[in-house]
Structure formats: structure tokens, C-alpha cells
Amino acid sequence: MKPLPRTPEMFRVAKRVVWFKDPDETLADPVHFLAHVMTYGMEEDLRVVLQVVGDEALCEALQHAGPGIFDQRSWAYWNLRCGIPPDTPLPVRRFE
């Protein structure tokens, strides 16, 4: 996935949806950031992100999302929107 631009709007979204990390650190991990936007973002957050990265990047983030970010409802919605069966299991943490 391509690096995300460091614009004031993206910093604002990063600070709001990943409140426990520095926005610059958040934007350095696009998959983690986009998964949080897809789960916790408001309509305005999503609008900003879509203008910058587009639908394709959100679908790519969905396919590479780590466990523990998506709730069942957001997971089903985004899978449906990306053309993936909505009953696809959520990512799970593996202990080996």
C-alpha cells in the first residue's frame, strides 16, 4: 500500500480515530489507520480519506486488517461494499 499524505485533514482524522497514537505514527501504518477509519470514522472522516486514497485502498486495507479493530457490523458492511461475502470471518489473533 502506498504511503499516506501528511495533510492537515489527514492528521485531524488520524488524531480522532486512533486517539492513542501520535498522528504521524498513525499515518505511517496505512492499513491500521484505514481499518480504524472504516470502523470508528464519522462520515466526514470517511469523505476526507476517500478523496485521498479512494475505494480501492479501503478494500486493500480490509483484506490486510489485523485482528481486534473491526466490529462485526463494520466488517460485514465493508466486505459487502468491497464485493467480499459479508459472512467472511473477522481476522483472529493466532497464538503459536
Buried (B, 14 or more C-beta within 10 A) or exposed (E): EEEBEEEEBBBBBBEBBBEEBEBEEBBBBBBBBBBBBBBBBEEEBBEBBEEBBEEEBBBBBBEEBEEEBBEEEBBBBBBEBBEBEEEBEBBEEEEE
